[in-house]
Amino acid sequence: MTRGRIRAKLRQSHLYTFTCFRQDTADAEVPHSFDGPGFSRIVYCNQPQVHSKKPLYYTSNNISTTKYNIITFLPKAIFEQFRRVANLYFLLAAILSLTPVAPFSAVSMIAPLAFVVGLSMAKEALEDWRRFIQDMKVNTRKASIHKGNGVFGFKPWQRIRVGDVVKVEKDQFFPADLLLLSSSYDDGICYVETMNLDGETNLKVKRSLEVTLPLEDDGTFNDFRGTIKCEDPNPSLYTFVGNFEYERQVYPLDPSQILLRDSKLRNTAYVYGVVIFTGHDSKVMQNATQSPSKRSRIERKMDQIIYILFTLLVVISLISSIGFAVKTKYQMPDWWYLQPNNTTNFYNPKKPALSGIFHLVTALILYGYLIPISLYVSIEVVKVLQATFINQDIHMYDEETGNTAQARTSNLNEELGQVDTILSDKTGTLTCNQMDFLKCSIAGSAYGSGSSEVELAAAKQMAIDLEEQGNELSNFPMHKNSTGDSWNDASGLGATEIELETVVTSKDEKEHKHVIKGFSFEDIRLMGGNWSKEPNADVIELFLRILAVCHTAIPERNEEIGGFNYEAESPDEGSFLVAAREFGFEFCKRTHTSVHVRERYVSSGQPVEREYQILNLLEFTSKRKRMSVIVRDEDGQIFLLCKGADSIIFDRLAKNGRMYEEATTRHLNEYGESGLRTLALAYKKLEESEYSAWNSEFMKAKTSIGPDRDAMLERVSDAMERELILVGATAVEDKLQKGVPQCIDKLAQAGLKLWVLTGDKMETAINIGFACSLLRQGMKQICITLNPDVQTQDGKEAVKENILMQITNASQMIKLEKDPHAAFALIIDGKTLEHALADDMKYQFLGLAVDCASVICCRVSPKQKALV
């Protein structure tokens, strides 16, 4: 309870900015004002009994993804079966078999139809039953719910109601859409993985309102009451508008306080939340669609074939019935043994047309075996068996999670064999999304001698090229050059071989060293405090301080090793903190208003713990591509520390801050070619008056209400993040997942085309392409980029014409290629892609891309990924 008392006294800080921030009490936001349709939901916190009856009754937390239920199964399943043309024909034939015109008994027509339809319906029922079982597993998961008097107990998810207070622990899924009340961290933040919602592997930070921070253990919920008024259920995952009424005060809510169902709590021991949306009202279920009736291409093709066969059947039957009518009219009166004067309408010489029509029906049934009902049965059986084999395939078993592949519906099995193009992201798909700090550039000097996987792949490629070159050279007589050295000893080849050897041996040595997760750096100049003996020791010290201070991570004590583990939003940030720790700057504590760094290698010889007061934190977003912190050190000096994409940082450097720009740019290009992820680090010293003036503007923008709020915040932040001084750059490696090159190789052999969409530079993307077998030996590369000369001299139209010309020329080159086994790779960057995806050019671009075996789109934004 001591911690609870401390927490209750904590003041709000300036630490959190943009959409997720804390405010000074004086600058508190005005509650959202909303009335009318779309904002009618009222939730009484910790009073779920109020929501068990109308008018405040809301849907239960039970979910269902099945296609049928007991009532709808028969009508819906029968409708599904008779969407097939052949089944319709056999139904018609079965009905006609009950009439006197039928040439067979009714049983012989009805039995096969009943068998085929029954078998298909049984398959549908089995697959829907499996969906039901999966739903039941989710609905019967247990969650810790407040039962009253400060006591929490377990309840199945399906019995959770709106207003319930829920306790969710680390690595558990959220059972409904919750309002975050508090967490195991003192400042009420928690880390959430939203992979099931948006595919993102990076963790998102959520923050509770400060007013609910004292609700920090089970007992504090005994008297907890509050009211939430908010928007009605809707499918928008990234928006939320509402007010929280608590202790006679009203606080505005935004998406940073909402925990969505199906996302997972990570790196946080526990959180408390109150249920706002349950079951099919939750945002993830609002985005779900009804289980569709899927029909494969083969099934649709079979329908077309059935139409052709049916047309043929009608033609044959028509010819047969016309012949019968003619015979009946002209020849039957002469056949006395058929008693033509004493006959029915089926054989009536006086009404040959009617007899012909009756015969047409008989012929349609008689020749019905032209339409293969058994083909449907065979395909249904094969599909069910295929689905069983997929479920039991040992090669698709994931040992880490213990999960097997699951074919939830067998209707589309054969579509897997018809996939011709795969679109893939790079980070977390081709790579592990586990970062290792490998190299860095500080004050224009490069540090780090380790080698990345991409460098090894490039070295291997070089070895193959050298071997081929050597074979070609061995076919020619050796000539002496003017100095008398043999051609074979030319410095170029010798140097390359030595370089190759260095790359490979450094990797082997690394395997024998103690492995530190997130840190693969090798360079004696920086390790063990040796950095203090370097010429630019003061710049190196600043570089390491930026790594240790400029972040949003939380330290967690590791009792086993006696150090700290870091819970960070992204793996890059985690690797920077591990690197800073190994270099002697250990981030050890975070409070609302400060971070503490233990510095080991100081002049006194004793470790010193320094406190940096966090005045503001300007968060990283995919649009900003940078993050900054404004800190006050122990001497009272104010600094802005910034890290971000090199293209963004270099544009914001002051004239006197470009001292190391040329060397750093060279190093960044080398790191990029090695397939490493790079960030530039910069800083700026601030005067007290300059900071105060900016902060008042910032607070004004932060507390404003309206659609322009984010734009105002961005503008004010942008003004501060200028006139920076460059310190250096980092390079971290995201290793390829195990077996990626072999997998891509096999996909290519099977004729599949692979598109990779990445935010990397073109050189980096090309090298990663070679490392993962996306680009292969002998493949012809087509690079489409903006021509700098055209860009500067002419307008937008000229740029578009230039890109269109490049696309047209490349398409022409592919068409004129005579080698049938030639493979092409298309490489295009984000700026060029912007023009290529325009309405007047996208089909030409698509035509070219489809003709290439591999496509790499580099420097693309998330929006462009969606457009592609």
N, C-alpha and C positions, 0 to 999 in steps of 0.2 A: 504493500500500500504506500510505502515511502515514495516510490517512483511516481505513483499517481498524484501525490501532493506536489512533487516537483513539477510534474507535467502541467498541473493546473495553474501554476504560477508563471509558466513560460509566456513570453510576449510574442506576438506575431512579428515576423521578420520580413526583410526585403528579398529574401533568398529566392522566392518563387516568382517567375514572371510569365509574360504572355498569357496563354489560356490557363496555365496552372500557376497560381501565385497566392501568396499571403498578403494581407494588407495591414497597415496601421489602423488601429481602431478609429482614429480620426478620419481616415480616408475610406471608411467602409462603404461597400457598394450599396446602391439602392436596390431593393428587391425588384424582381421582374414584375411588370404589370401586364396581366393578360386576363381576358374574359372571352366568353363565347365558345363556339365549337372548336374542338381540337385541344382544349385545355381544361377538361372537366374532371380529371382524375384526382381523387382525394384519398390519401393514405394515412390512417391513424397508426403511428408507430407503436409497436409493442402491445397492440390491441387487436389481434387477428380475429377475435370473436365478433367485432363490429362488422367485419367483411364476410361473415358467414351467411348473412341474409340481405335481401334487397332493402334500400336502393344501392347500397355500397358493396353488393356481392360482385366479385370479379372471378374470372375463369380459374379453374384449379391448375395446379402445377403438373398435372398429368399430360404427357405429350404422346402423340401417335403419328407415325410416319407411314402407316400401312395404307394400301390402296383400297382395301375392302374392310367391311365389318360383317357381322352375322346377317344383318338385314340386307345389305347392299350386295353381298357376294354373288348370289344367283343372278339377279338382273344384270349387274355390271359385267360379270364374267361371261355370261351368254352373249351379251352385246359385243364383247371383245372377240369372241370366237366367230361370230357371224359378220365381223368386218372383213373376214377373209372371203374372197370371191368363191373359192372352191367349196367352202362350207355352205355358202348360200345356195350354190347349184345343187349340192347333195340334199339340202333341206327341202328345196323345191321338188327334187326327184322323189324324196321320201314321202312327201305329201301326195304326189301323183301316184305313188305306188299303192296307195289305199283305194284308188279308183279302178274301174274295170279295164282301162286302156293299158295298165301296167303289164309288161311281159313277165315280170318276176313277182314273187310273193313279197309282201310288205316287209317282212322280217329281214330279208336279204339286203334291203336298202337302208332300213332304219338302224340295224345292228352296227355296221361299219361307222356310220355317222356318229352314233351315240358313243362308240368306243373312242373315236378320234377326238370329239369334243370333250368327252369325259376325261381323257388322258391330259389334254391341254389345260382343262380347268383344275385338275389335280395338281399339275405343275405350278399353276398360278397360286393355288391355295398353299402349297408347300413353301414357295418363295415368300408369300405374304406372312405365313406363320413365322418364318425366320425373322422378318422385319419386326413382327409383334414381340418375339423373344428378345430382340435387341432393345426395343422400346422398354420392355419390362425390366431389363437389366439397368437401364438408365433411371426409370421411374422408381425402382426399389433401392437405388443407392442411398446410403445413410448420410444425413447432415445433422450437425449439432444445432439445436433450436432452443431458444429461451422458453422454458415451461412455466416460469413464474417464480417469485421470491429469489431471484438471482441464481436460479438453478438451470443449467443447460442439460438437455438429454437428446438422444438420437431419434430421428424420425426419418421415414423414407421420403425421398424428394417429392413424390406425388401428393403427400399430405401437407406440404408447405403451403402457407396461405399468405396473401398480401398483408403486410403489417408485421409479420414474424421477424424477430431479431435472430440472425444466423451467425454462427461462428465458423469460419472456413480456415483450415490449416494448410500449411505449405504443401504444394504440389497437388492440391485438390481443385476440382472444377467448381465454379460458382453454380449453385443449383437454380438460380433465378436472377433477374436483373435486380441488383442491390444498390442502395445508397451506402457508400463507405462511411462508417462512423469513427472507427479508430483502428490502429494496427499495433503490431508488436514494436514498431519503431516509435520513438518518443514524439516525432513530429507528424505522425499519422500518415506516412506515405506507405505505399506498397507497390510491388512490381507484378505486372500482369503479362502473361503470354497470350496473345490473341491469334495464335496460328490457326485455330479452328474457324475463326471469323474472317480473317483477311489474308491468311497465308504468311503473315510477317513473323519472322523468328526473333526479331529484336524485342526486348521487353519494354513495356510502356509503364510510365510512372503514374500512379493515381494518388490523390491527396485528399484527406478528409477535411471538413470544415474545422477550424480551430475550436469552435464552441463545443464540439463533441469529443475532443481529445481526452477529457477526464474519464470517459467511459472506457477504461482500459483493462478491466477484468470482469469476470462473470457477475460478481456481487453488485457492481455499479448499475446493473440494468433492472434492479428491483423496482425502482421508482421512475424509470425512464419513460417519458411521454413526449410526443411531438407530432406535428401534422405536416404532411408533404402535399402540396398542390402542384400538379405538373401536367405536362402534355399527355394526351391519350396515346395508346399503343400505336407505334408506327415503325416502318422498316429502316429508318435512318440510323446507321451505327455510330455516326460521328457527331450527332447533335443531341442535346437534351436541354430542355427549358423547364425550370421549376423553382419553387420557393420552399424553404424549410422553416416552419414556425416552431421555435423552441424557447422555453422560458420567457415568453412574451416578446420575443424578438423575432424578426423575419430575416432570413439569410437567403441570398440567391444561390441556385445550384447550376452547375454546368457539367459538361461531359467528363471533366477530370475527377469528379466524385462518384461516377457511376461505374459499377462493375458488372459487365455483361455476362449472361448465361453462356456456358460453353467455353469461356476463357478460363485460364488456369492461374492460380496464385503461385508465384515463384519468388525465391530468395527472401521470403517474409515468413516469420514463424506462424502468424495467425492474423486474421482481420475480423472485425465485427461489422455487420451490415444489416440494413433493414430492407425487406423485400418490397419492391415497387411494382414490378411486372412479373407475372407467373405464366408458366406453360406457353400456350400459343399467343399470349400477349407480349412475350419477351421479344426483344429486337431480332435475335437470331432466328426465332421461329416465324416472325413476321416476314423475314427474308426467304424462308423455305417455301418451296412450291409443292403442290400436291404431287404424289408419285405419278409421273406421266405414263401413258400407255406407249411404250417404246416399240417400234417396229423396225427391224433391221433392213438393210439394203437387199439382202437375199430374199427376205419375205416379200418386199415390195416388187422385186424382180419376178418372183414366183407368181404374184398376182398378174403381172403383165403377160407372163407365159400362159397362165390360165385363160386370160382374155383371148389370146390367139387360138388356143386349143378349143375354147368354147365357140369361137367364130367358125373354126373348121368343122366342129361337131354340128353346128346349125346348118352349114352349107351341105354337109353329107346328108343330114336328116331331111333337108328341103328337097334335094335331088331324089332321095329315096321316096319321099311322100308324093312328089309330083309324078314320079313313075308309077306309084301305087294308084293314084287317082286316075291316071290315063288307062292303066290296065283294068281298073274297076269299071270305068265307063264303057270302054270299047270291047274288052275281051271277056269280062265276067258273064255277060248275058249268054255267051255261047257255052259256058262251062256248066252244063245242066246238073252235074254232080254236086255243085256248090249251092244248088237250089236258090238261084238269084231272085226269084219272086218271093221267097220267104226268108228274108234276112234282116239284120239290124242295121242301124246307121253306120256301124263300123265297116260294113261291106255292102253299101247300097249303090247299085249302078245308076239309080235315079238321082242320087245326091253325091256325085263323086268328089265335089269340093269338100263337103263335110267329112267324108271318109278319109280324104287326104289330110285334113287337119288332125283328126284322131290319130292317124298313122304318124304324123309329125311328132306328136307327144310320145307315142310308143317308141319311135326311133331315137328321140332324145334320151330316153331312159336306157334303151337297148345298147346304144353306142357310148353310154356314159363312162365306160372304162377307159376311154381316151383321156379322161381327166383323172390324174393319179392321186387319189386320196391317201394312198399309202406313203406318198412322198412327204406329206405333212407329218405323219406319224414318225417316220424315220428321222426327220429333222428335229422334232421335239425330243425324241429319245436321245439323240446325239448331243443336243444342247444341255440336257440335264446331266448327262455323263461328263461332258466337258466342264461344266460348272463344278462338279464333284472333284474332278482332277485338279482344277485351279485351286480349290479350297485345300487340297491335300498335297500341293506341290511343295516339296522340301526346299527347292531352290528359291521359293518366294517366302520362306519363313524368316522372320526377323528375330535373331537371337537376343538382341538387347531388350526388346519390349515383350518378346514371347508371343508376338502376333503372327497369324497366318494370313494369306491373301483371302479375301472374302468376295465371292461373286454374288452380290445381292439380288441380281436378276440375271437369268440366263438368256434373255431375249436378244442381247446384243453381243454374245460371245464372238461371233464371226467377224464383228466390226474390228476387233483387235488386230486381226490379220490384214485389215484393209487400211490401217493407219499409214499415211505416207509422209506426214510432217509432224515433228514434235517441236513445240515452242517451250523453251526452258529459261528460267532465270539462272544467274550464276551463283550468287551467295546463298548458301544453305541448301542448294539443289545439287550443283556440281561440286561445291565445296562444303566443308564441315561447319562453317560459321564459328570456328574456334581460332582465335587470332594468336599469333606468336610474334612478339617484338623481335625483329631480326636485324634491322639496320637503322641508322639515323645520321642526319647531317646537322652539325652544329657550327655556327660561325664560319660557314664555308668549308669545313673539314668533314670528310665522310668517315663514319665509324661503323664497324661491324664487318666481319670477314666470313660469316656463314653464307650458305647458298640455299636458294629457294628451289622448290620442285621444278618451277618453270626454267630456272637456270640449268638444272640438271638435264631437263628435257631438251633445252637448246644445245647443251654440250653434246648430248647424244645425237641430235640432228646434225651438229657440226661434224661429229665423228663419222657419220654415214656419208656426208658430203665429201669429207676428206678422203675416205676410203675409195669413193667413186672417182674422185679427182686423181688419186694415186694410181688407180687401175688404168685411167686414161693416159697418165704420164708414162706408165711403164711400157706402153705400146710404142713410145717414141724413143730414138737414140738420145743419150745424154749429151748436152752441149755445155761447154765451158763459157762463162761470161767473161767480161773484160778483166775482172780481177782474178780470174782463175778459179773461183769457187764454182762448184757444180750447181746446176739449176735446182736440184733437189734440196739443197741446203739453204734455199732462199729464206730470209728472215721471217717472212709472213707465215709460212707453214710451220716453221719451228716454234714460233711464238704461240701459234694457236694450239699446238700440241701441249706445250707447257701449261697454257691457260686451262686447257681441258683437264689436265692432270690435277691442277690445283683445286678446281671446282669439285671434282669427284672425291679427292682425299679429304677435303674439309668436311664433307658429309659423313664419311666413315668415322672420322675422329669424334664427331658429335655424338654418335651412338654410344660411345664409351663413357660419356660424361653424365653427371647427375642431371636428370631432367627436371626442369621447373616449368610447370604448366603456364603457358602464356609468355614464356621467355626463352628464346633460342639465340640470344645475342652472344657473340664471341668477339671480344676485342679487349686486350689487356690494358689499353690506354685509358679506358673508362672504368674498368672493374676495380674493386677493392680500394676505392678512393683515389686511384691514380689520376682521375680527371683533374684533381687540384694542381697537378704538376704540368698540365697542358698550358700552352701559350694564352688561350682565351678562357681561362678557368672561370672568370666572372660570368661570361656568357653561358658557359656550360651549366653553372650553378643556377642561373635564371631559367634555362631550358628545363632542367630537372624540377625546379619549383613549379613551373607551369604545368608539367605532367602531374605533379602531386596535388595541385590546388584546383586546376580548371577542369571540373567534372561534376557529376551529380551522384556519384557512388556512395555507398554506405559500407563502413568497415565492420567485419564480423570476426570476433576473436576465435582463433583456431587453437584449442587447448592442446591438441596433439603435438603441433610443431612450435607452439608458443608465439606464432606470428598472427597475421590477419588475412582473412579471405575478403574479397571485395564483391559486393552485390551491385553490379553496374547495369545501366540500361542497355548498353551494347557491349559485345565482346572486345571491340577495339579499346574502349575505355578501361576495361578490366586489365588488358595487356599493358596499357600505359602505366597503370598504378603498380603492377607487378614489376615493371621495368624501373620505375622511380624507386621502389623499395630496394631492388637489387643494387641500384647505384647509390643508395644511402639516404634516400628521402622517403621515409615510410609514412604514408597517410594513416593515422591511427585513431582519429576521433572526429565525428561531425556533430555539431549542435544546430539549433535553429539558425544561429547567426554567425557561426564560425567553423573553420576546419583546423585541425591540429596536425602538424607534420613533425615527425621525429627525424632530425637530421644527424646522421652518424659521423660523417667525416668533416668536422669543424676544427678550427685552429686550436681550440682548447684540448682536443683529444677526447672529450666526453660527449656522448650524445646529448643534443639539445632539442627540447620540444618547443616548437614555435606555433603561435596561434595567428591565423589570418582571419580577420573579420570579413565576412561576406556581406557586402553592401547590396549588390544586385547580381542576379544570374540571368543572362539572356540565353534562352535555351536553343538547342540545335533543332532545326526542322529540315526536311528535304528541300524546301524552297530556299531557306537561308544558307544552308550548307556550311554553317559555322556555329560555334557557341563561344560565349565570353563570360567571364566573371569579373566583377569590380570588387577589389579587396583592399583592406587597410592593413598594413603590416604592423609589427610591434613598435616601429619607430613613428607611426602615425602617417606614413606616406601612402598615397592612394595609387593603385595600379589597375589598369585594365589588362587582363590576360586573355588571349584569344587563340583558338585553334580552329582550323577549317580547311576546306579544299584549297589547294594552292592557287587556282585561278581566281578564287574570291579574295583570298588574303593579299595576293600580289597587286590586285587592283586598288587596295586600300592602304598601301604603304606610303609613308611620308617620304619626302625627298632625301632626308638624312637617315631613312630606315632601310635603304636599298643596298647597303654596303655588301651584304652577302648574297644578293639576289641572283647574280650570274652563276656563281658556284652552286648555290642551292638548286637552281633550275636544272643545271647539268646533272646533279645527283638525283633529283626527282625523276628525270627522264630515264636514268639508269635503273632506278628502282621500279619504275613503271614497266620497263622492258623485262625486268625480272619477275613480273607478275605480282608485285607487292602493292598493298593499299597504302596510299600516302596521305599525310596531313601536314600542313605548314603551321608553325607556331610563331606568334608575334605578341608584342606587348606595347603599352603606352603608359607613360607616367602622367597623372592628373593633378592639377592644382585643386585645392579645397573649394575655391570659388567656382571654378569650372564645373566640378562635380555637383555642387549644390544647385547651380542653375539648371544643369541637365536633369538632375533627379526630380526637381519640381515639375519639369515638363513631362518627365516619364510617369510620375505619379498621377498627373492630370490625365494623361492618355490611358493609364491603367484603370482609373476609376470612372472613365467615361462609359456611357451606355449607347448602344446603337450599332448599326452595321459597319461603321467606319472605325470601330475600336481597334481591331487587329491591324488595319492599315496605319492608324496613328502610332500604335506601338512599334510597328516595323520601321516607320519613318524616324521616330525618336531614337530607336536602337541603332539604326543605320548611321545616324549623325554621330553617335558616340564611337562606332567601330571604324573610325577613319584615322589617317595620319599615324599608322602603326609602324613599329620598328621590328623588322624580321629577325628572328632568333635562329630558326632552323626548321627541320622537317623530320617526321618519323616515317618508318616503313615497316608495316606488319604483314605477316603472311597468313593467308587463309588457305589451309591445305586442301587439296582435292580429296573428295571422299574415296574410300577404298573401292577399287575396281571400276572407277569412272572411265579411264581411257579404254579398257577392254570392252566395257559395255557399249560405248560410243562406236568403237571399231566394229562390233557385231551388228549394231543397228545399221551402220553404213553398208556392211556386207549384205544385209537384208534389203538394201535399197531405200531405207528410210532417210528422209532429209531432216536435218536438225538446225533449228534456229536458236541462237543464244542471245538473250537481251541483257546487257550489262551496263553499269555506270562507269566502267573503266575507260582509260584512254585507249586510242587505237593500237598503239604499240603493245601495251599491256594485254589487250584483248587478243591480239595476234599471237603473242607468245603463250598465253594461256590456252589458245586454240590448239597450238602444237602440243602443249603438255597433256591435254586431255583428248588427243587424237581427233579433234574437230577439224583441224587442218592437217592434211597428210602429205606424205612424200609424193611429189609429182602433181599435186593439185594446183590448178591455175587460179591465182587470186585476182579478184576484181575489186579495187578500192574506189568507192565513190565518195568524194569529199568536196567541200567548197573550195573553189580556186581563189586564193587570196587576192590575186591581181584583179579578177572580175569583181570581187566583193568590194574592193576599195574604189575602183574606177566607175563602175556602173551601178544602176539601181537594182531593185528587187527582181524586176522582170528579166534582166540580163543574167542574174544568178540562177533563176529558175530555168532559163533556156540552156545555160551551161550544164546544169544537173541533168536536164532532159536529154541533152546531147550525149552525156556520159552513159546514161541508161540505155539509150538507143544503140550507141556504138557497142556496148557490152552485149546487148541482146543479139546484135548482128554477128559479133564474134562467136557467140555460142552456136548460132545457126550454121555458120560457115565451118565450124570444127568438123574435121573429117574422121578423127579418131573416135570410134563408138564408145570406148572405155574412158574417155577424157572426163575428169571431174572438175567442177568450178566451185570456188568459194567467194561469196559476196561479203564485203566488209564495208559498213556504212556508219557514219557517226550521227549523233543526235541532231546537230544543227542542219545537216543535209537531209536527215530523215524528216525534219519539220516540213521541208519543201516537197520531199518525195511522197509524203502522205496527204498532200493537198488534193482536192477533188479532181483537178485537171491532170494529175500525174500519177495518182496512186495505182491505177490499173496497169500502167507501163512498168511501174516499180514491182508490182506483184508478179507480172509476167516474167520479169527478169529473175526475181527471187525464187520462183517456182522451178526455174530451169537450173538452179544451182543446188549442189549437194549439201553445202553448209552455208548458213547465213549468220554473220555476227553483227549485231547492232550495238555499237559502243557509245558511251556518253549519253545514254538515253534516260529520260526522266520517267517516274512512275506513270504519268499520264500517257507518254508515248508508248510505253509497254502495253498499256490497255488498247491504244489505237492500232498497234501492230497486230 
